[in-house]
Amino acid sequence: MARTLLQALLTRLPHPVQRNLRLLRQIIQLRPESTYMRVAYSTPRQVVLISTRHDGAENIWPVDAHTHLSFEPKLYGIAANRTGYGAELVRRSGVFIVNFVPATWEKAILLCGNVSGRTVDKFAAAGLRKEDGESVDAPRLADSLGALECRVQQTLDLGDHTFFIGEVTHQVLRTNAPRLHHLDVRLEAMATAWEDHSGSPPPTGRG
């Protein structure tokens, strides 16, 4: 009875909310019970796509750990899996681009986080149009809401992640739209109901 009621409620929610709940359920399935993660992700984190290039090799992957650091100079920071392909290319190239994307790109975002750029051309697989950056040698999403082109100024290895601090060398703002956010809470009944309703498999979160 309760599950049937929840399923009925889910179908009445706005589509962006439904998408975020599905992503929430997928993420919950992947992560072991952790008080630290539940506290750290108790507020929504905007998901962006990071792109980079080194010696002809390109990669793009989703990140929710990113932040503005300074207005003068303009500094922006991202955290990447320390052993991931994306972090490897950023270390070698010294550049990255933060691409701000709409929530309607959910499937493309999940694909970019579900396969490794070592073996898959994610731009082609996700159907993402790219263009060259204006100030750095890296691909930029041609249809993003906006982008920050960054040149690495400092690299910090912090546990299982590397934090790259980049100086913003060029910025683009095209338009605005609802964004996809990562939120980790235990809405088990609603999440289970959504899974039954959507039938979508969880991502593996590869870099």
Contacts in CASP RR format, 6 or more apart in sequence:
PFRMAT RR
TARGET T0000
AUTHOR 0000-0000-0000
METHOD contacts of the structure
MODEL  1
MARTLLQALLTRLPHPVQRNLRLLRQIIQLRPESTYMRVAYSTPRQVVLI
STRHDGAENIWPVDAHTHLSFEPKLYGIAANRTGYGAELVRRSGVFIVNF
VPATWEKAILLCGNVSGRTVDKFAAAGLRKEDGESVDAPRLADSLGALEC
RVQQTLDLGDHTFFIGEVTHQVLRTNAPRLHHLDVRLEAMATAWEDHSGS
PPPTGRG
2 189 0 8 1.000
3 189 0 8 1.000
3 192 0 8 1.000
3 193 0 8 1.000
3 196 0 8 1.000
6 189 0 8 1.000
6 190 0 8 1.000
6 193 0 8 1.000
7 193 0 8 1.000
7 196 0 8 1.000
7 197 0 8 1.000
10 18 0 8 1.000
10 21 0 8 1.000
10 190 0 8 1.000
10 193 0 8 1.000
10 194 0 8 1.000
10 197 0 8 1.000
11 197 0 8 1.000
13 21 0 8 1.000
16 103 0 8 1.000
16 178 0 8 1.000
18 194 0 8 1.000
19 103 0 8 1.000
19 106 0 8 1.000
19 180 0 8 1.000
20 103 0 8 1.000
20 180 0 8 1.000
20 181 0 8 1.000
20 183 0 8 1.000
21 187 0 8 1.000
21 190 0 8 1.000
21 191 0 8 1.000
21 194 0 8 1.000
22 106 0 8 1.000
22 194 0 8 1.000
22 195 0 8 1.000
22 198 0 8 1.000
22 200 0 8 1.000
23 106 0 8 1.000
23 110 0 8 1.000
23 180 0 8 1.000
23 182 0 8 1.000
24 182 0 8 1.000
24 183 0 8 1.000
24 184 0 8 1.000
24 185 0 8 1.000
24 187 0 8 1.000
24 191 0 8 1.000
25 191 0 8 1.000
25 192 0 8 1.000
25 194 0 8 1.000
25 195 0 8 1.000
25 202 0 8 1.000
26 110 0 8 1.000
26 200 0 8 1.000
26 201 0 8 1.000
26 202 0 8 1.000
26 203 0 8 1.000
27 182 0 8 1.000
27 184 0 8 1.000
27 202 0 8 1.000
28 184 0 8 1.000
28 186 0 8 1.000
28 188 0 8 1.000
28 191 0 8 1.000
29 202 0 8 1.000
30 202 0 8 1.000
30 203 0 8 1.000
30 204 0 8 1.000
30 205 0 8 1.000
31 37 0 8 1.000
31 184 0 8 1.000
37 184 0 8 1.000
38 184 0 8 1.000
38 185 0 8 1.000
38 186 0 8 1.000
40 184 0 8 1.000
41 182 0 8 1.000
41 183 0 8 1.000
41 184 0 8 1.000
41 185 0 8 1.000
42 183 0 8 1.000
42 184 0 8 1.000
42 185 0 8 1.000
43 183 0 8 1.000
44 181 0 8 1.000
44 182 0 8 1.000
44 183 0 8 1.000
45 64 0 8 1.000
45 65 0 8 1.000
45 181 0 8 1.000
45 182 0 8 1.000
45 183 0 8 1.000
46 64 0 8 1.000
46 66 0 8 1.000
46 100 0 8 1.000
46 179 0 8 1.000
46 180 0 8 1.000
46 181 0 8 1.000
46 182 0 8 1.000
47 62 0 8 1.000
47 63 0 8 1.000
47 64 0 8 1.000
47 101 0 8 1.000
47 109 0 8 1.000
47 179 0 8 1.000
47 180 0 8 1.000
47 181 0 8 1.000
47 182 0 8 1.000
48 62 0 8 1.000
48 63 0 8 1.000
48 64 0 8 1.000
48 66 0 8 1.000
48 98 0 8 1.000
48 99 0 8 1.000
48 100 0 8 1.000
48 101 0 8 1.000
49 60 0 8 1.000
49 61 0 8 1.000
49 62 0 8 1.000
49 63 0 8 1.000
49 99 0 8 1.000
49 101 0 8 1.000
49 109 0 8 1.000
49 112 0 8 1.000
49 141 0 8 1.000
49 144 0 8 1.000
50 60 0 8 1.000
50 61 0 8 1.000
50 62 0 8 1.000
50 63 0 8 1.000
50 66 0 8 1.000
50 78 0 8 1.000
50 80 0 8 1.000
50 86 0 8 1.000
50 90 0 8 1.000
50 96 0 8 1.000
50 97 0 8 1.000
50 98 0 8 1.000
50 99 0 8 1.000
51 58 0 8 1.000
51 59 0 8 1.000
51 60 0 8 1.000
51 96 0 8 1.000
51 97 0 8 1.000
51 99 0 8 1.000
51 130 0 8 1.000
51 138 0 8 1.000
51 139 0 8 1.000
51 140 0 8 1.000
51 141 0 8 1.000
52 58 0 8 1.000
52 59 0 8 1.000
52 60 0 8 1.000
52 86 0 8 1.000
52 89 0 8 1.000
52 90 0 8 1.000
52 93 0 8 1.000
52 95 0 8 1.000
52 96 0 8 1.000
52 97 0 8 1.000
52 138 0 8 1.000
52 139 0 8 1.000
53 59 0 8 1.000
53 89 0 8 1.000
53 93 0 8 1.000
53 95 0 8 1.000
53 137 0 8 1.000
53 138 0 8 1.000
53 139 0 8 1.000
54 89 0 8 1.000
54 92 0 8 1.000
54 93 0 8 1.000
55 92 0 8 1.000
57 89 0 8 1.000
58 89 0 8 1.000
58 121 0 8 1.000
58 123 0 8 1.000
58 138 0 8 1.000
58 139 0 8 1.000
59 85 0 8 1.000
59 86 0 8 1.000
59 89 0 8 1.000
59 117 0 8 1.000
59 122 0 8 1.000
59 207 0 8 1.000
60 99 0 8 1.000
60 112 0 8 1.000
60 122 0 8 1.000
60 123 0 8 1.000
60 126 0 8 1.000
60 128 0 8 1.000
60 139 0 8 1.000
60 141 0 8 1.000
61 80 0 8 1.000
61 86 0 8 1.000
61 112 0 8 1.000
61 113 0 8 1.000
61 117 0 8 1.000
61 122 0 8 1.000
61 207 0 8 1.000
62 109 0 8 1.000
62 110 0 8 1.000
62 112 0 8 1.000
62 113 0 8 1.000
63 78 0 8 1.000
63 79 0 8 1.000
63 80 0 8 1.000
64 181 0 8 1.000
64 182 0 8 1.000
65 78 0 8 1.000
65 79 0 8 1.000
65 161 0 8 1.000
66 76 0 8 1.000
66 77 0 8 1.000
66 78 0 8 1.000
66 79 0 8 1.000
66 98 0 8 1.000
67 76 0 8 1.000
67 77 0 8 1.000
68 75 0 8 1.000
68 76 0 8 1.000
68 77 0 8 1.000
69 75 0 8 1.000
69 76 0 8 1.000
69 77 0 8 1.000
69 165 0 8 1.000
73 167 0 8 1.000
73 168 0 8 1.000
74 167 0 8 1.000
74 168 0 8 1.000
74 171 0 8 1.000
75 153 0 8 1.000
75 165 0 8 1.000
75 166 0 8 1.000
75 167 0 8 1.000
75 168 0 8 1.000
76 98 0 8 1.000
76 148 0 8 1.000
76 150 0 8 1.000
76 165 0 8 1.000
76 166 0 8 1.000
76 168 0 8 1.000
77 150 0 8 1.000
77 163 0 8 1.000
77 164 0 8 1.000
77 165 0 8 1.000
77 166 0 8 1.000
78 96 0 8 1.000
78 98 0 8 1.000
78 163 0 8 1.000
78 164 0 8 1.000
79 158 0 8 1.000
79 161 0 8 1.000
79 162 0 8 1.000
79 163 0 8 1.000
79 164 0 8 1.000
80 86 0 8 1.000
80 87 0 8 1.000
80 90 0 8 1.000
80 161 0 8 1.000
80 162 0 8 1.000
80 164 0 8 1.000
80 207 0 8 1.000
81 87 0 8 1.000
81 160 0 8 1.000
81 161 0 8 1.000
81 162 0 8 1.000
81 207 0 8 1.000
82 157 0 8 1.000
82 159 0 8 1.000
82 160 0 8 1.000
82 161 0 8 1.000
82 162 0 8 1.000
83 160 0 8 1.000
84 207 0 8 1.000
85 116 0 8 1.000
85 117 0 8 1.000
85 118 0 8 1.000
85 207 0 8 1.000
86 117 0 8 1.000
86 207 0 8 1.000
87 162 0 8 1.000
87 164 0 8 1.000
90 96 0 8 1.000
90 152 0 8 1.000
90 164 0 8 1.000
91 155 0 8 1.000
91 162 0 8 1.000
93 137 0 8 1.000
93 138 0 8 1.000
94 151 0 8 1.000
94 152 0 8 1.000
95 136 0 8 1.000
95 137 0 8 1.000
95 138 0 8 1.000
95 149 0 8 1.000
95 150 0 8 1.000
95 151 0 8 1.000
95 152 0 8 1.000
96 136 0 8 1.000
96 138 0 8 1.000
96 150 0 8 1.000
96 152 0 8 1.000
96 164 0 8 1.000
96 166 0 8 1.000
97 133 0 8 1.000
97 136 0 8 1.000
97 138 0 8 1.000
97 139 0 8 1.000
97 140 0 8 1.000
97 147 0 8 1.000
97 148 0 8 1.000
97 149 0 8 1.000
97 150 0 8 1.000
98 147 0 8 1.000
98 148 0 8 1.000
98 150 0 8 1.000
99 140 0 8 1.000
99 141 0 8 1.000
99 144 0 8 1.000
99 146 0 8 1.000
99 147 0 8 1.000
100 144 0 8 1.000
100 145 0 8 1.000
100 146 0 8 1.000
100 147 0 8 1.000
100 179 0 8 1.000
101 108 0 8 1.000
101 109 0 8 1.000
101 141 0 8 1.000
101 144 0 8 1.000
101 145 0 8 1.000
101 179 0 8 1.000
101 180 0 8 1.000
102 145 0 8 1.000
102 177 0 8 1.000
102 178 0 8 1.000
102 179 0 8 1.000
102 180 0 8 1.000
103 177 0 8 1.000
103 178 0 8 1.000
103 179 0 8 1.000
103 180 0 8 1.000
104 177 0 8 1.000
105 180 0 8 1.000
106 180 0 8 1.000
107 126 0 8 1.000
108 126 0 8 1.000
108 127 0 8 1.000
108 128 0 8 1.000
109 180 0 8 1.000
110 203 0 8 1.000
111 122 0 8 1.000
111 125 0 8 1.000
111 126 0 8 1.000
112 122 0 8 1.000
112 126 0 8 1.000
112 128 0 8 1.000
113 203 0 8 1.000
113 204 0 8 1.000
113 205 0 8 1.000
113 206 0 8 1.000
113 207 0 8 1.000
114 203 0 8 1.000
114 204 0 8 1.000
114 205 0 8 1.000
114 206 0 8 1.000
115 122 0 8 1.000
115 125 0 8 1.000
115 206 0 8 1.000
116 206 0 8 1.000
116 207 0 8 1.000
117 207 0 8 1.000
122 128 0 8 1.000
123 130 0 8 1.000
123 139 0 8 1.000
128 141 0 8 1.000
128 143 0 8 1.000
129 141 0 8 1.000
129 142 0 8 1.000
129 143 0 8 1.000
130 139 0 8 1.000
130 140 0 8 1.000
130 141 0 8 1.000
130 142 0 8 1.000
131 139 0 8 1.000
131 140 0 8 1.000
131 141 0 8 1.000
131 142 0 8 1.000
132 138 0 8 1.000
132 139 0 8 1.000
132 140 0 8 1.000
133 139 0 8 1.000
133 140 0 8 1.000
133 149 0 8 1.000
133 170 0 8 1.000
134 140 0 8 1.000
134 149 0 8 1.000
134 170 0 8 1.000
134 172 0 8 1.000
135 149 0 8 1.000
135 151 0 8 1.000
135 169 0 8 1.000
135 170 0 8 1.000
136 149 0 8 1.000
136 150 0 8 1.000
136 151 0 8 1.000
136 169 0 8 1.000
136 170 0 8 1.000
138 149 0 8 1.000
140 147 0 8 1.000
140 149 0 8 1.000
140 172 0 8 1.000
141 147 0 8 1.000
144 172 0 8 1.000
144 174 0 8 1.000
145 173 0 8 1.000
145 174 0 8 1.000
145 175 0 8 1.000
145 176 0 8 1.000
145 177 0 8 1.000
145 179 0 8 1.000
146 171 0 8 1.000
146 172 0 8 1.000
146 173 0 8 1.000
146 174 0 8 1.000
146 175 0 8 1.000
147 171 0 8 1.000
147 172 0 8 1.000
148 168 0 8 1.000
148 170 0 8 1.000
148 171 0 8 1.000
149 168 0 8 1.000
149 169 0 8 1.000
149 170 0 8 1.000
149 171 0 8 1.000
150 164 0 8 1.000
150 166 0 8 1.000
150 167 0 8 1.000
150 168 0 8 1.000
150 169 0 8 1.000
151 166 0 8 1.000
151 167 0 8 1.000
151 169 0 8 1.000
152 164 0 8 1.000
152 165 0 8 1.000
152 166 0 8 1.000
153 165 0 8 1.000
153 166 0 8 1.000
153 167 0 8 1.000
154 164 0 8 1.000
154 165 0 8 1.000
154 166 0 8 1.000
155 162 0 8 1.000
155 163 0 8 1.000
155 164 0 8 1.000
155 165 0 8 1.000
156 162 0 8 1.000
156 163 0 8 1.000
156 165 0 8 1.000
END
